[in-house]
Amino acid sequence: MPPARRKRRPTIQEDILDFTEAMATVEIPNDYRRSGQEYRDFRAVLIDGTADTVQARRVLTRIFNWGSLLAPVHEEGDPYATHVRVGAQQLCQRILMALNTIPKTANEENDDG
């Protein structure tokens, strides 16, 4: 019987905290939505592919704020609200992991096979 294959854990960059600190410094104007800037930023990042770094950071910051990435999720006495918040936070965590997980190289792929 062949030996059991160990699942390779993804390599994660050490700068996740630096990344979240950089995102925290992004300023979103009070009239971000009303001015139409939110619309233009999200379109540039997600649809048109023409976004600059500032727009991309504003979009990520907005998503992380909506998902309460760094906030407690527990809602006393309301398990349903807690579950909703957990789901939103997990989505943000997955985005963060996608941005910080280094993909395998071709050599690593061949070593696993």
Helices and strands as residue ranges (DSSP letters): E 11-12, H 16-24, H 37-42, I 43-48, H 53-66, H 79-100, E 101-102, H 106-112
